[in-house]
Amino acid sequence: MNKLFLKLLTFSLLSFIGLMGCAALEDKPVPDPIPYTLDTRTNIDETKPETFNGNYRVYKYNVSPTQNNILDVLDLQGSFNLYYNSSTQKVTYSYALKYTGYETNTIDFAKQVEYIDIPEYSIDSDKITINFKTPLVINYNNETYTIDSIQKVDDNIKPFSTTSTLSELNIQYQLCDPTIIDTNNPKSCSSVDGALKYIGYYRIETIECGGQTYVGKTDFAGEMTAYPSLASLPQVQIPITIKLQIANTSDLRSCFFKSTETNTNNLYYKQDDFILERNDYAAGLPSAFDKVGLIGLTNEDETTRMTQINYLPKNKDDYSDLTFGDGNNKVTMRIKLMLQGSAQDTTPVKTLDNTPYFQ
């Protein structure tokens, strides 16, 4: 990590915790990074340029050439930092990004370690999205990433080095903890605030069916979104979308699809809008998520239960278990939270379509 980067990191960290002005930095050691606080995301205010500082996710982008025929959930993963340089009065950026999916441990990915000025931009009305007037283009090996917009994740700049792995840079979004039974504790799934942490975009990690466990990237690729609307309380709406494609060589095909079905791409795509009345969640709002099949993991270690849940697909009319294939098979999906939304979102944090992952 070079000296310029260390200085920039020092400035940004001190601006967050307000310890002192820039003039006092010359002979000070670089402090340790402040603890990562996912809930802290200050709205961007152009009259207060320090509010640009933080970690962002690449929101709208294109990758060329497109990687076809890959059984994977591909995404532009990593870290995109913004830092306001008060000396130049410019917003600058650094990044460590790779177009990848289930496997995220590689150290070989596109990096811009030193901060450089971002292209001309506009701020979206949500105050967290930055749209580039001229797309930001990153060339890496034989790939080109054309980035149209980025979205603020939190106020913390995420430092990285040449030896950083993507698993270190990618954010572990935290769910509520089902082992805490306290309706007033925001970390508890028994509280409204805790239960609403289920809102977001998930990757399907494993599927259990007929006593067998099937694994993402080997047997299938899959994603899911879940986000509620509380605008019509006491009625609660929970739209759930699943996109799943199964490998031609996997027995999971016979679990999911009937023998009479013609499905050349082995693609399962389903959009359901669950509408719960007050009596459907009589045990409290958090029970609405259990009702639609989003189940917390009480018997797992803390890291797993705070990042993953089980999904038991349900019929939207009566909330009975959804069955598949010729044998009325029931399935359980282990899903991992990849992006987190909020109750104020009117759309999912990621939109899924019915385009196959591979042909």
C-alpha positions as CSV (number, residue, x, y, z in Angstrom):
1,M,0.0,0.0,0.0
2,N,1.7,3.2,-1.1
3,K,2.1,6.4,0.9
4,L,-0.5,8.4,-1.1
5,F,-3.1,5.8,-0.5
6,L,-2.3,5.7,3.3
7,K,-2.7,9.5,3.5
8,L,-6.0,9.4,1.7
9,L,-7.3,6.6,3.9
10,T,-6.2,8.5,7.0
11,F,-8.1,11.7,5.8
12,S,-11.3,9.8,5.1
13,L,-11.3,7.8,8.4
14,L,-10.7,11.0,10.4
15,S,-13.5,12.8,8.5
16,F,-15.8,10.1,9.7
17,I,-14.9,10.2,13.4
18,G,-14.1,13.9,13.5
19,L,-10.9,13.6,15.5
20,M,-8.9,16.5,14.1
21,G,-8.2,18.7,11.0
22,C,-5.9,17.8,8.2
23,A,-3.1,20.0,9.4
24,A,-2.5,17.7,12.4
25,L,-1.9,14.6,10.2
26,E,1.7,15.1,9.1
27,D,3.4,13.1,11.9
28,K,0.5,10.9,13.0
29,P,0.5,7.2,12.5
30,V,-2.2,5.8,10.2
31,P,-5.1,4.6,12.5
32,D,-6.7,1.2,12.2
33,P,-9.9,1.2,10.1
34,I,-13.0,2.0,12.0
35,P,-15.5,-0.9,12.6
36,Y,-17.7,-1.7,9.7
37,T,-21.2,-0.4,10.4
38,L,-23.6,-1.5,7.7
39,D,-26.5,0.6,9.0
40,T,-24.6,3.9,8.5
41,R,-25.4,5.3,5.1
42,T,-25.4,9.1,5.0
43,N,-27.4,10.6,2.0
44,I,-25.2,12.3,-0.6
45,D,-25.4,16.1,-0.3
46,E,-23.4,18.0,-3.0
47,T,-23.3,21.0,-0.6
48,K,-21.4,18.7,1.9
49,P,-19.0,16.9,-0.4
50,E,-17.6,14.7,2.5
51,T,-21.0,12.9,2.3
52,F,-19.6,11.2,-0.9
53,N,-17.1,9.3,1.2
54,G,-17.9,5.6,1.5
55,N,-18.2,2.2,0.0
56,Y,-20.4,1.7,-3.1
57,R,-21.7,-1.2,-5.1
58,V,-21.7,-1.1,-8.9
59,Y,-25.4,-0.7,-9.7
60,K,-26.0,-0.6,-13.4
61,Y,-23.3,-2.0,-15.7
62,N,-22.6,-4.1,-18.8
63,V,-19.8,-6.6,-19.3
64,S,-18.4,-7.4,-22.7
65,P,-18.0,-10.0,-24.0
66,T,-20.9,-11.7,-22.3
67,Q,-20.0,-15.0,-20.7
68,N,-22.5,-17.5,-22.1
69,N,-23.1,-21.1,-21.2
70,I,-21.8,-20.7,-17.6
71,L,-23.8,-22.3,-14.8
72,D,-23.3,-19.5,-12.3
73,V,-24.8,-16.3,-10.9
74,L,-22.5,-13.7,-12.3
75,D,-22.1,-10.3,-10.8
76,L,-19.6,-7.4,-10.6
77,Q,-18.4,-8.0,-7.1
78,G,-15.8,-6.3,-4.9
79,S,-15.4,-2.7,-3.6
80,F,-15.8,0.7,-5.2
81,N,-14.7,3.6,-2.9
82,L,-15.4,7.3,-3.2
83,Y,-13.3,9.9,-1.3
84,Y,-13.7,13.7,-1.4
85,N,-10.2,15.2,-1.7
86,S,-10.5,18.6,0.0
87,S,-7.2,19.8,-1.4
88,T,-8.3,19.4,-5.0
89,Q,-12.0,19.8,-4.2
90,K,-12.7,16.7,-6.4
91,V,-14.5,13.5,-5.7
92,T,-12.1,10.6,-6.4
93,Y,-12.5,6.8,-6.6
94,S,-10.7,3.5,-6.3
95,Y,-11.9,0.0,-7.0
96,A,-11.3,-3.7,-6.7
97,L,-13.8,-5.5,-8.9
98,K,-14.3,-8.8,-10.8
99,Y,-17.1,-10.3,-12.8
100,T,-17.7,-13.5,-10.9
101,G,-20.3,-15.6,-9.0
102,Y,-20.3,-18.4,-6.5
103,E,-16.5,-18.5,-6.1
104,T,-15.1,-15.2,-4.7
105,N,-11.6,-16.1,-3.2
106,T,-9.4,-15.1,-6.2
107,I,-6.8,-12.4,-5.8
108,D,-6.7,-11.8,-9.6
109,F,-9.1,-8.9,-10.4
110,A,-9.2,-5.4,-11.7
111,K,-7.8,-2.8,-9.2
112,Q,-7.3,0.9,-9.1
113,V,-5.4,1.5,-5.9
114,E,-4.6,5.2,-6.1
115,Y,-7.6,7.5,-6.1
116,I,-8.4,9.3,-9.4
117,D,-11.2,11.8,-10.3
118,I,-14.5,10.4,-11.1
119,P,-16.2,11.3,-14.5
120,E,-19.0,13.8,-14.6
121,Y,-22.1,12.6,-12.7
122,S,-25.5,13.4,-11.4
123,I,-27.1,12.4,-8.1
124,D,-30.4,10.4,-8.2
125,S,-33.4,11.5,-6.2
126,D,-32.8,8.6,-3.8
127,K,-29.6,10.5,-2.6
128,I,-27.6,7.3,-2.7
129,T,-27.2,6.6,-6.4
130,I,-24.7,8.3,-8.6
131,N,-25.3,8.2,-12.4
132,F,-22.3,8.8,-14.7
133,K,-23.0,11.2,-17.6
134,T,-20.3,9.4,-19.5
135,P,-20.0,5.7,-18.4
136,L,-17.0,4.7,-16.5
137,V,-15.1,2.1,-18.5
138,I,-12.8,-0.5,-16.9
139,N,-10.7,-2.9,-19.1
140,Y,-9.5,-6.0,-17.4
141,N,-7.9,-8.9,-19.3
142,N,-10.3,-9.6,-22.1
143,E,-13.3,-8.1,-20.4
144,T,-14.7,-4.6,-20.5
145,Y,-16.9,-3.3,-17.6
146,T,-19.0,-0.3,-18.6
147,I,-20.4,1.2,-15.4
148,D,-23.4,3.6,-15.7
149,S,-24.2,4.0,-12.0
150,I,-23.1,3.2,-8.5
151,Q,-25.0,3.0,-5.3
152,K,-23.8,3.9,-1.8
153,V,-23.7,1.0,0.7
154,D,-22.4,2.8,3.8
155,D,-20.0,5.5,4.9
156,N,-17.0,3.3,5.4
157,I,-14.2,3.3,2.9
158,K,-13.1,-0.3,2.3
159,P,-9.3,-0.4,2.0
160,F,-7.7,-3.2,-0.1
161,S,-4.2,-4.3,-1.2
162,T,-2.7,-6.4,-3.9
163,T,-3.2,-9.5,-1.7
164,S,-6.8,-8.8,-0.9
165,T,-9.3,-11.5,-1.9
166,L,-12.8,-10.8,-3.2
167,S,-14.3,-12.6,-0.1
168,E,-12.6,-10.0,2.0
169,L,-14.0,-7.1,0.0
170,N,-17.5,-8.4,-0.5
171,I,-19.9,-7.3,2.2
172,Q,-21.5,-9.8,4.5
173,Y,-24.9,-8.4,4.9
174,Q,-26.4,-9.3,8.3
175,L,-29.8,-10.8,8.9
176,C,-31.6,-10.9,12.2
177,D,-30.8,-13.5,14.8
178,P,-33.5,-16.1,15.4
179,T,-32.0,-17.2,18.7
180,I,-32.8,-13.8,20.3
181,I,-36.4,-13.7,21.5
182,D,-36.9,-10.0,22.2
183,T,-39.5,-7.9,20.4
184,N,-37.6,-4.7,21.3
185,N,-34.1,-5.9,20.1
186,P,-33.4,-4.8,16.5
187,K,-31.1,-7.8,16.1
188,S,-33.9,-10.2,17.0
189,C,-36.1,-11.8,14.4
190,S,-38.9,-11.3,16.9
191,S,-38.7,-7.6,16.4
192,V,-40.1,-5.7,13.4
193,D,-36.8,-4.1,12.6
194,G,-35.0,-7.4,12.8
195,A,-37.5,-9.2,10.6
196,L,-37.3,-6.5,8.0
197,K,-33.6,-7.4,7.5
198,Y,-35.0,-10.3,5.4
199,I,-35.7,-7.7,2.6
200,G,-33.2,-8.1,-0.2
201,Y,-31.6,-10.1,-3.0
202,Y,-30.4,-13.7,-2.3
203,R,-28.3,-16.3,-4.0
204,I,-29.4,-19.9,-3.8
205,E,-26.6,-21.9,-2.2
206,T,-28.0,-25.4,-1.9
207,I,-31.3,-27.2,-2.5
208,E,-32.5,-30.3,-0.6
209,C,-35.0,-32.6,-2.3
210,G,-35.7,-36.3,-1.8
211,G,-33.0,-36.6,0.8
212,Q,-30.3,-35.3,-1.6
213,T,-28.5,-32.0,-1.3
214,Y,-27.7,-30.2,-4.6
215,V,-25.0,-27.5,-4.8
216,G,-25.0,-24.2,-6.6
217,K,-22.7,-24.0,-9.7
218,T,-22.4,-27.8,-9.8
219,D,-26.1,-28.7,-10.0
220,F,-27.8,-25.3,-10.6
221,A,-27.5,-21.5,-10.6
222,G,-30.2,-19.6,-8.7
223,E,-31.3,-16.3,-7.3
224,M,-34.2,-14.9,-5.3
225,T,-35.6,-11.5,-4.2
226,A,-38.0,-10.8,-1.4
227,Y,-39.3,-7.3,-0.4
228,P,-42.4,-6.4,1.5
229,S,-44.7,-3.4,1.2
230,L,-46.2,-2.1,4.4
231,A,-48.1,0.8,2.7
232,S,-51.4,-1.0,3.0
233,L,-51.2,-2.0,6.7
234,P,-52.8,-4.0,8.2
235,Q,-52.4,-5.8,4.9
236,V,-48.8,-6.8,4.1
237,Q,-47.5,-7.7,0.6
238,I,-44.4,-9.8,0.2
239,P,-43.4,-10.3,-3.5
240,I,-41.0,-13.2,-4.0
241,T,-39.3,-14.0,-7.3
242,I,-37.2,-17.1,-7.9
243,K,-35.0,-17.7,-10.9
244,L,-33.3,-21.2,-11.0
245,Q,-31.6,-23.1,-13.8
246,I,-30.6,-26.7,-13.4
247,A,-27.6,-28.4,-15.1
248,N,-28.5,-31.0,-17.8
249,T,-26.5,-33.6,-15.9
250,S,-28.2,-33.1,-12.5
251,D,-30.9,-35.3,-11.0
252,L,-32.4,-32.1,-9.6
253,R,-34.2,-31.9,-12.9
254,S,-36.5,-34.8,-12.1
255,C,-37.2,-33.3,-8.7
256,F,-38.3,-30.0,-10.1
257,F,-40.0,-30.7,-13.4
258,K,-42.7,-33.1,-14.4
259,S,-41.9,-35.7,-17.0
260,T,-44.6,-34.2,-19.2
261,E,-43.1,-30.7,-19.1
262,T,-41.1,-29.4,-22.0
263,N,-38.3,-27.2,-20.6
264,T,-35.3,-27.2,-22.9
265,N,-33.4,-24.7,-20.7
266,N,-34.2,-26.4,-17.3
267,L,-35.3,-22.9,-16.2
268,Y,-37.7,-22.4,-13.3
269,Y,-38.9,-18.8,-13.0
270,K,-41.7,-17.8,-10.6
271,Q,-43.1,-14.5,-9.4
272,D,-45.5,-14.5,-6.5
273,D,-47.0,-11.6,-4.7
274,F,-48.1,-12.9,-1.2
275,I,-50.8,-10.8,0.3
276,L,-51.2,-11.3,4.1
277,E,-54.2,-10.2,6.1
278,R,-53.9,-9.3,9.8
279,N,-55.0,-12.8,10.8
280,D,-52.2,-14.3,8.7
281,Y,-49.6,-12.8,11.1
282,A,-51.5,-12.8,14.3
283,A,-48.3,-13.6,16.2
284,G,-46.9,-10.2,15.0
285,L,-45.4,-8.8,11.8
286,P,-42.2,-10.9,12.0
287,S,-44.4,-14.1,11.6
288,A,-45.4,-12.9,8.1
289,F,-42.0,-14.0,6.9
290,D,-42.3,-17.4,8.4
291,K,-45.8,-17.7,6.8
292,V,-44.3,-17.3,3.3
293,G,-41.5,-19.7,4.0
294,L,-38.5,-17.5,5.0
295,I,-37.2,-19.4,8.0
296,G,-34.3,-18.3,10.3
297,L,-31.6,-20.8,11.2
298,T,-31.6,-21.4,14.9
299,N,-29.3,-24.4,14.9
300,E,-26.4,-22.9,12.9
301,D,-23.3,-21.1,14.0
302,E,-23.5,-17.3,14.3
303,T,-21.9,-16.5,10.9
304,T,-24.2,-18.8,9.0
305,R,-27.5,-17.9,10.8
306,M,-26.7,-14.1,10.4
307,T,-26.1,-14.3,6.6
308,Q,-28.3,-17.2,5.4
309,I,-31.9,-18.5,5.8
310,N,-34.0,-21.4,4.6
311,Y,-36.7,-20.9,2.0
312,L,-39.6,-23.3,1.8
313,P,-41.5,-22.4,-1.3
314,K,-45.2,-21.9,-0.6
315,N,-48.5,-21.7,-2.5
316,K,-49.6,-18.0,-2.5
317,D,-53.3,-18.8,-2.0
318,D,-53.1,-20.9,1.2
319,Y,-49.4,-20.9,2.2
320,S,-49.2,-24.7,2.0
321,D,-45.9,-26.2,0.8
322,L,-45.3,-25.9,-2.9
323,T,-44.6,-29.3,-4.6
324,F,-42.6,-30.1,-7.7
325,G,-42.1,-32.9,-10.2
326,D,-44.1,-36.1,-10.7
327,G,-43.8,-37.1,-7.1
328,N,-45.1,-34.0,-5.4
329,N,-41.6,-33.3,-4.2
330,K,-41.0,-30.7,-1.5
331,V,-37.8,-28.7,-1.6
332,T,-35.9,-26.6,0.9
333,M,-33.5,-23.9,-0.4
334,R,-30.6,-22.5,1.6
335,I,-30.2,-18.9,0.4
336,K,-27.6,-16.3,1.2
337,L,-28.3,-12.6,1.5
338,M,-26.2,-10.7,-1.2
339,L,-27.8,-7.3,-1.2
340,Q,-30.0,-5.8,1.5
341,G,-33.0,-3.5,1.0
342,S,-35.3,-1.5,3.3
343,A,-39.0,-1.2,4.0
344,Q,-38.9,2.1,2.1
345,D,-37.9,0.4,-1.1
346,T,-40.6,0.3,-3.8
347,T,-38.7,-2.1,-6.0
348,P,-36.4,-5.0,-5.2
349,V,-32.7,-4.2,-4.8
350,K,-32.1,-6.3,-7.9
351,T,-34.6,-7.2,-10.6
352,L,-34.6,-10.8,-11.9
353,D,-35.8,-11.7,-15.4
354,N,-36.4,-15.1,-17.1
355,T,-33.3,-15.0,-19.3
356,P,-31.5,-18.4,-18.9
357,Y,-28.0,-18.4,-17.4
358,F,-27.0,-20.8,-20.2
359,Q,-28.5,-22.1,-23.5
